[in-house]
Amino acid sequence: MWIKEIPEELHESGPVGVNFLYRQDKVYIMDNDLCAAWCWLQEIDTGKAYNFVHIDYHYDLSGDEQLVKREVLEKEIQLHKLSFGEFLDLKYPVEKFDIVAKLFRWDNFILNVHDLYPGLFRSTTFITKRGGSKEDFVQYEEEIEAFLDQYEDWLRDMRGGWIIDLDLDFFYWKTRGQYFQLYSDTTVRRLAELLHRNMHKIDVLTIALSPECCGGWENSFKILSIFKEAMGIDFPDINRKG
């Protein structure tokens, strides 16, 4: 079902823009990964600890702990009780430029959640192309090959629930101003099948399209179509390229 329905004309997502959010059971699909923070909180118990896996070109680990605490905790806002619209409306003043800015961006949503719920993440595993800054929050760094080969062993051996955050820009590489698909469709499908096979053990899966980081909507939707087929996701076919 649509939580935020896709518009007739797709717009740039960028750091804070959100075109849509779609949910099927414990799987959430969005254009901007910042939405993942809200999605996780719909499916988990904030009093428990979870294993976190972040598959993304970037670390997405910018953050300002004092800002988040001032704008959320000190105002007695309970993030996990906000509607999606209220979540998107969270802002803070930037006095230097006399403007207000969005509190959640595509690069700070992970640490924002961590700062508000410091006991939420039991373990943190990052599978990235090392885009952006790495922080102490990263406990383990793995390659996608290790995840494909070993994840079912992790599920057996590690205590606690699982939060999986997947950004489709992981599958693309930019060189000389052009994007190309870094992994074969077969590899993408194998990842999708692995997740689908183990969804009964995964508490929430978020999938972000990040079109600007994939070379456009067409590339993002191409990879998404593989996940849709392999996982039985009813996200509608979209003919709009933006």
PLY file of the C-alpha trace (Angstrom):
ply
format ascii 1.0
element vertex 242
property float x
property float y
property float z
element edge 241
property int vertex1
property int vertex2
end_header
0.00 0.00 0.00
1.04 3.59 -0.53
2.04 5.52 2.58
3.01 8.46 0.37
1.56 7.97 -3.09
3.81 8.39 -6.09
3.17 11.66 -7.98
2.22 11.92 -11.64
5.60 13.53 -12.32
8.66 12.27 -10.49
10.88 14.96 -9.03
14.48 14.97 -7.88
14.90 13.27 -4.52
18.21 14.80 -3.46
19.17 14.95 0.22
15.67 15.67 1.58
13.09 15.21 -1.21
10.62 12.33 -0.97
8.48 11.27 -3.92
6.89 8.15 -2.47
6.83 5.46 0.20
5.29 2.03 -0.38
4.78 -0.83 2.07
4.14 -4.53 1.62
4.18 -6.39 4.93
7.67 -5.81 6.41
9.16 -4.47 3.16
9.22 -0.71 2.52
10.18 0.87 -0.82
11.08 4.54 -1.13
13.00 6.87 -3.37
14.95 8.49 -0.50
16.70 6.39 2.15
15.93 8.98 4.83
12.44 7.43 5.01
13.98 4.23 6.33
14.30 5.73 9.82
10.53 6.09 10.11
9.89 2.67 8.55
12.10 0.80 11.01
10.21 2.30 13.92
6.91 1.00 12.56
8.06 -2.63 12.74
10.35 -2.91 15.76
10.17 -2.64 19.54
12.32 0.33 20.56
12.98 -1.39 23.88
14.82 -4.26 22.18
18.16 -4.55 20.37
18.57 -5.45 16.69
21.32 -6.43 14.30
21.63 -3.79 11.58
22.90 -4.37 8.03
23.42 -1.38 5.72
24.01 -2.20 2.03
24.72 1.07 0.26
27.30 2.85 -1.86
27.65 5.30 1.06
28.07 5.00 4.82
25.28 7.59 5.42
26.80 8.44 8.79
26.61 12.19 9.07
24.92 13.39 12.23
24.69 15.94 15.01
23.77 14.35 18.33
23.13 17.62 20.13
20.90 18.91 17.36
18.75 15.78 17.38
18.43 15.77 21.14
17.51 19.47 21.17
14.94 19.21 18.41
13.40 15.87 19.42
14.17 14.78 22.97
14.02 18.19 24.63
10.72 18.87 22.88
9.45 15.51 24.18
8.76 14.25 20.67
8.49 10.46 20.44
9.78 9.70 16.99
8.28 6.21 16.85
4.79 7.63 17.43
4.87 10.21 14.62
2.91 9.81 11.41
5.01 9.77 8.24
3.92 13.32 7.45
4.91 14.51 10.91
8.28 12.77 10.53
8.94 14.55 7.23
7.97 17.88 8.79
10.66 17.75 11.48
12.86 20.81 10.95
15.36 23.01 12.74
16.45 26.63 12.37
19.75 27.46 10.69
20.37 30.88 12.14
23.46 31.58 10.04
21.36 31.54 6.87
18.02 32.52 8.46
16.31 29.40 7.14
14.80 26.18 8.46
16.18 22.83 7.32
14.91 19.26 7.37
16.08 17.31 10.40
16.37 14.01 8.50
18.47 13.74 5.33
19.70 10.89 3.18
23.06 10.94 4.98
22.11 11.34 8.67
19.06 9.14 9.29
21.03 6.23 10.79
22.85 8.20 13.47
19.73 10.26 14.18
17.92 7.06 15.14
20.93 5.82 17.09
21.14 9.07 19.06
17.44 8.90 19.94
17.41 5.15 20.72
21.01 4.38 21.80
20.28 0.76 22.74
18.54 -0.13 19.48
21.47 -1.49 17.48
23.05 -4.66 18.90
25.46 -5.01 15.98
26.14 -2.89 12.90
27.40 -4.37 9.64
28.18 -2.14 6.66
28.52 -3.36 3.08
29.46 -0.26 1.09
31.74 1.26 -1.51
33.05 3.48 1.30
31.35 6.63 0.11
31.38 9.36 2.75
32.87 9.23 6.22
33.19 6.09 8.31
32.37 6.50 12.01
32.88 4.38 15.13
29.26 3.27 14.73
30.51 0.75 12.13
31.36 -2.46 13.97
31.83 -4.77 10.97
32.63 -4.13 7.32
31.92 -6.90 4.85
31.83 -7.46 1.12
28.59 -8.37 -0.59
30.06 -11.78 -1.47
30.46 -12.58 2.24
26.88 -11.54 2.93
25.54 -13.73 0.13
27.59 -16.67 1.36
27.29 -16.27 5.13
24.10 -14.40 6.04
22.11 -17.51 6.85
24.93 -18.51 9.23
24.67 -15.08 10.85
20.95 -15.56 11.30
21.60 -18.85 13.06
24.48 -17.66 15.24
23.58 -14.08 16.24
20.97 -13.18 18.85
18.34 -10.49 18.33
16.20 -9.25 15.47
17.33 -7.86 12.12
16.98 -4.51 10.37
18.17 -4.55 6.74
18.63 -1.27 4.87
19.34 -1.56 1.15
20.09 1.34 -1.17
20.06 0.41 -4.85
22.91 2.82 -5.60
25.15 0.04 -4.28
24.74 -1.64 -7.67
25.97 1.31 -9.75
29.31 2.99 -10.29
29.99 6.37 -11.82
33.05 6.96 -13.95
33.82 9.73 -16.45
30.36 11.15 -15.88
28.54 7.92 -16.76
26.88 5.26 -14.60
27.17 1.56 -15.23
25.75 -1.45 -13.41
28.46 -2.92 -11.21
26.93 -6.34 -10.54
25.13 -8.72 -12.86
21.37 -9.23 -12.74
22.12 -12.75 -11.50
23.96 -11.38 -8.46
21.18 -8.91 -7.75
18.63 -11.70 -8.00
20.64 -13.90 -5.67
20.56 -11.15 -3.03
16.82 -10.69 -3.50
16.22 -14.44 -3.18
18.37 -14.62 -0.05
16.36 -11.85 1.61
13.05 -13.32 0.49
13.99 -16.77 1.79
14.72 -15.32 5.22
12.06 -12.62 5.59
10.48 -14.61 8.43
13.64 -13.85 10.44
14.02 -10.22 9.29
12.02 -7.64 11.23
12.06 -4.95 8.56
13.62 -4.45 5.12
13.89 -0.98 3.58
14.77 -0.54 -0.10
15.73 2.92 -1.39
15.94 3.74 -5.11
18.20 6.84 -4.83
17.75 7.70 -8.53
20.32 10.52 -8.61
22.97 8.10 -7.33
22.03 5.36 -9.82
22.12 7.48 -12.94
18.38 8.12 -13.09
14.98 6.62 -12.39
15.25 4.10 -15.22
18.30 2.47 -13.67
16.71 2.40 -10.21
13.49 0.85 -11.48
15.47 -1.74 -13.46
17.13 -3.09 -10.31
13.89 -2.80 -8.34
12.13 -4.98 -10.92
14.48 -7.84 -10.06
13.60 -7.56 -6.37
9.91 -7.33 -7.19
10.00 -10.55 -9.19
12.22 -12.50 -6.79
10.41 -11.38 -3.63
6.83 -11.25 -4.88
6.50 -7.51 -4.23
3.40 -5.89 -5.72
4.95 -2.46 -6.22
3.26 -1.24 -9.43
5.11 -0.92 -12.72
6.13 2.71 -13.21
6.59 4.07 -16.72
7.58 7.55 -15.60
11.27 8.35 -15.91
11.15 11.73 -14.19
0 1
1 2
2 3
3 4
4 5
5 6
6 7
7 8
8 9
9 10
10 11
11 12
12 13
13 14
14 15
15 16
16 17
17 18
18 19
19 20
20 21
21 22
22 23
23 24
24 25
25 26
26 27
27 28
28 29
29 30
30 31
31 32
32 33
33 34
34 35
35 36
36 37
37 38
38 39
39 40
40 41
41 42
42 43
43 44
44 45
45 46
46 47
47 48
48 49
49 50
50 51
51 52
52 53
53 54
54 55
55 56
56 57
57 58
58 59
59 60
60 61
61 62
62 63
63 64
64 65
65 66
66 67
67 68
68 69
69 70
70 71
71 72
72 73
73 74
74 75
75 76
76 77
77 78
78 79
79 80
80 81
81 82
82 83
83 84
84 85
85 86
86 87
87 88
88 89
89 90
90 91
91 92
92 93
93 94
94 95
95 96
96 97
97 98
98 99
99 100
100 101
101 102
102 103
103 104
104 105
105 106
106 107
107 108
108 109
109 110
110 111
111 112
112 113
113 114
114 115
115 116
116 117
117 118
118 119
119 120
120 121
121 122
122 123
123 124
124 125
125 126
126 127
127 128
128 129
129 130
130 131
131 132
132 133
133 134
134 135
135 136
136 137
137 138
138 139
139 140
140 141
141 142
142 143
143 144
144 145
145 146
146 147
147 148
148 149
149 150
150 151
151 152
152 153
153 154
154 155
155 156
156 157
157 158
158 159
159 160
160 161
161 162
162 163
163 164
164 165
165 166
166 167
167 168
168 169
169 170
170 171
171 172
172 173
173 174
174 175
175 176
176 177
177 178
178 179
179 180
180 181
181 182
182 183
183 184
184 185
185 186
186 187
187 188
188 189
189 190
190 191
191 192
192 193
193 194
194 195
195 196
196 197
197 198
198 199
199 200
200 201
201 202
202 203
203 204
204 205
205 206
206 207
207 208
208 209
209 210
210 211
211 212
212 213
213 214
214 215
215 216
216 217
217 218
218 219
219 220
220 221
221 222
222 223
223 224
224 225
225 226
226 227
227 228
228 229
229 230
230 231
231 232
232 233
233 234
234 235
235 236
236 237
237 238
238 239
239 240
240 241
